[in-house]
């Protein structure tokens, strides 16, 4: 299984039987006038080819970026919340809408939408509870949370699925009021334990400055907390742009 943490909530995953990308954000600046990327965008030539599907966790501009979706072949289905269908269609892609706990199958891979605890707003007209994560059942069971805060939905997800790899956000927690809707590093590790998942690969850090914590603080806090809890073996930090092949470890 080959995994590339492109940055923010964007992960490119090739399981062997399928290839997909999450919340593609492949531009230098969010929404043209928003925060600039703080690390170079590293996407290898040809890496966006032969993608089986894309997942969109919610409608915020840093998770649903239309310019980035247009970089992916229009025949690639986009799994999203039903209220995002209209926006996704602007890119000529075909949305595959899912409400929470609903599933779809793409090229033999089962994808299930699962709850998240977040907020949504895409000015000027889109305001809906469109936030969710996804379970992808391939050679391993993968969970991409997208974005969100601590809530008991992690317990429910863990009861329903035997999760191998989690992609959980660890940035965006400072000031303290942000933490309601964003996991901090310690929350992410606690969520891993709540779900009884095998491995945590942290996302939503190190790419854009959207909050007040230092850009490199989240993974340091995560690793310190993992060492304190004796869970270092269940955490793998990838730098933005870094690639790993889990079969070689």
N, C-alpha and C positions, 0 to 999 in steps of 0.2 A: 504494500500500500504506500503510494507516494503522496506526500502532503506538502503543499507550499503555502506558508502564511504570507500572502501578498501584502497584508496590512489592514488595520482597522478590523472590520468583521468579514473581510474577504479572504476566503480560503479556497484553494484549488486542490481537489482531491481526486486521485486516480486509484480506485480500489482494485483494479485488475479487470473487473467485469463492467465497470462504469466510471465515467469521469464527469464531475460536476463542480460548479463554483457557487459560493454563497455570497449574498449581498455584494455583488461586484461593484467596486469603487476604484476605477482605473484612471483617474484624472488627477491633475495637480492641485485643483482647488474645489472644495465642496460647493456645489450650486453656483459655480462661476464667481461669486462674490464672497463666498465663505472662507473658512480657514484654509491655509495652504498646507500641502503635504510637507512634512519635516524631514522625510527620508526619501531618497530617490525611488521612483516606481520601478520595480524589477519584475518584468514579465518576459519570459523567454519567447523568442520567435516561434510561432506555431503552437504555443501552449494553450491558446484559446480555441484551437481547432478540435473537432471530434468530441465536443462536450455533449453529454446526454441530456442534461437539464441544469437549470439555475434555480436557486431558492432565494426568496425575498422575505426577510423576517418582519419588516414593517415599512411604513411609508416615509419615515424621515429621510431627508435629502442625502444623508451620509450612509444610508442603507439601500435606498432605491434611487439610483442615479441613472437617468435615461441615456446620457451620453455613453456610459459604460455598457449598458445593455446593448446599445447599437453596435458595439465592438464585437458582439457575439452573434453568430449566425442566426438569422431570423427563424429558422426551423427548430431551434432549440426551445423546448417548452419552459415556461417560467412558472414555478410553483409559488403561489402567493395567497394571501387572504382575499376572499371574494370582493371586498370593497376596493381593492387595488387593481382589479381587472381593467378598468377604464384607463388608468394611468399606464399600465404595462402595454396596452394595445397601441399607444402612441409610438412605440418603437417597432411596430409590425410583428412583434413576437406574439405567440399564442399563449395566453395565461392558462394555467392549470389550477383553478381556485380550490382551496381547501379551508373549511372551518376547523376549529380546534377538535382534535381527536378523529378527524376524517383522514382517509388514506387514499392514495392513488398509486398506480404502478406505471413505471416508465422503463422500457427495455428490461423487464424482469426484476426491477428494483422497487421495493415498496417504500413509499415516503409517507410519513404520518405527521400532520400538524399537531403540535402540543402547546399548552398554554404558556404564556409569559406574563410577567408583571411589569408593565412599562406604561408609557403614554404615547400618544400619537398626534401629530399635527403636521400637515403639509400645506402651508398657506399658498394661495389665498382661500381655496374652497374645500380642501379635503380635511375632514375631522372625523375620525372613526376609531373604534377599538380594533385596529388591524394588526396588532403585534402578536407574534407567536414564534415558536421555535420549530425545529423539524428533527424527526428521527428518520435516519436512512438505514435500511436493513440491506446490507450487501454482504461481502465476505466477513465483515465485522459490523456491529451495530454502532452507528455514529449519531451523536446528538449535537446539533448546532443551535445554540440558544439565541443567537442574534444579539439582543440587548435586553436588559431588564434588571430588576432588583430581587432581593431575597423574598421568597414566599413559599408557602407549603406546596406549590405545584411541583417542586422538585421531588418531594416524597411520592406524589402520585405518578410522576413519570418513571421514577425508579421502580415502583411496584409493577408497572405495566411492561417495562422493557429491561432486558439484560444488556446494559450498555457497556461497550468496550472503550470508546473514545468520546470524550466530551470536549466541545469547543465553547468555552464560557468566557464572557467578558470580565475584565479585571480593572478597567480604567473608567474615569468619569465620576469619581466619588468625592471630590473636593470642589466646593464647600460641602459641609455635612448634609445640607438639604438635598444635594444631588444623589446621595446614597439611597434615598427611598426608591429610586427608579434605576439604580446602577449598582451592580455588585462591586464591592471592593475586593482586593486580593484574598483576604481571609474568608469573606463570604463565598467566593468561588470554590475554595477548597472545602469549606463546609458543605456546599451544595454537592460537590463530588461525593463526599461521604454519605450524604442523605440519599443519593441515588444509587450508592454502592457501585459506582462506575469504576472502571479499571484505570483509566488514564485521563488526565486533564492537559489539554493544550490551550493556553490562554490566548484570547483575542481582544480586540477593542482597546489596544494600547499601542504606544510607540510610533504612531503615524501622523496624527493630527492633534493639535492642542485644542481641546474642547472643554477643559476644566482646569483647575488650579494646581493639581499635583504635578510634580516634575515628570517629564515625559518618560523617564527611565525608572521611576519609582515603583510602579505596579509589579513588575516581575521580581524585583528585589524583595519586596514585602511578601510576595507569594512564596518564594523559595525559602525565606526565613521562617515563615509560618509552617511550611511543609516540613522543614527540618525539625522545628519544635514539636510537631505532631508525629514525627517519624514516618512521613509519607513522601519523602523525596522521590522514591521510585515510582510514584504515581503522578508525577508532574514532569512535563517536557516543555521547556520554553523555546520557542522559535522566534528569532528576530525577524522584523519585517523583511520580506524577500527571501527568507531562508527556507530551504527545502530539506525534507528528511524522508528516508525510506525505512519504514518501521520493520520490514522483514529482515533488514540487515542489522538490527540491534539485538 
